[in-house]
Amino acid sequence: MEAFIFVLVLNINPLFDDFKYIGHFKSCDIAMQWVKDNHPKVPKEARCLFEEYIYLPEGYRKRVVDIHDACKLRRDCNDS
């Protein structure tokens, strides 16, 4: 089983330091591609951090973001 140890946090309001937890990813490359695909036009600051070096509040619910196919990550899958 692969580990999801990279945590993505996103701040869509650059005037405030208000990062929101997005989820756990297999790699920072996949996490940043997720940001590009899901928030393409929103001004943002994203950080991908190694899980053991950040504070996650007690009781948070871990959200694993797993993208199985590379075409799904790029959103160019051919349905045929």
N, C-alpha and C positions, 0 to 999 in steps of 0.2 A: 504494500500500500504506500502510495506517495504521500509525503508530508505537505501540508498546506501551512507553511510557517511564515509567509510574508503577509503583512497586514497593510491594507490600503486604507488611508484616511483621505478625505476630500473636503476642501473648503471652497464653496462656490461663491462666497462673498469676500473678495480680497480686502475689504475695509476692516474686517474683523478677523480675529484669530479663533475661528469657530469650526474646527475640524470635526467631521462626522465619520464614524466608523462605517466602512463599506463592506469589508469582508476579508477573509483569508484566501490567499492565492498560492499556487505552486511556485510562481516566480514573479519578480517585479516587472519583467517584460510583458507577461500576460496581464498583470494588474494595470499597467499603463495603457495597454491596448484596450482594455475594458473601459477605461476613462475616455479614451479617444472615440470609441464606438458608442458609448452611452451618454456622453456629455460633450458633443463636438463643438457647440457654439457658446457654451457657458464659460465666462471667465472663471478660472479655477486655479487652485494650487493643490497638487496631489503629492502625497508622500507615501512611499512604500518602505515599510520598516520591518526589520527582523523581529519576530514576535517576542523573543526573550529580552529585548532591549527597550520595550515600551511598557507603559502602564495601561492596562485595560481594566476598567472599573469592575469591581466585584459584582457578580451576578449578570454580566453582559452575556448575550446569546451569540455564540460563535456562528458566523455565517460563512460556509465554505462555498467559494465560487469556483466551480469546476467546468472547464470548457473542454469537451472531449475531442472535437474535431477542429483542425486548424481553419477550415473554411467557415465554421461557425464563429470562430474568434474574429476572422476578417469580415464576416457577413457576406461572403460571396459564394455560398453553396448553390449548386444547381439542383433544383428539385426533381429533375427528370431522371 
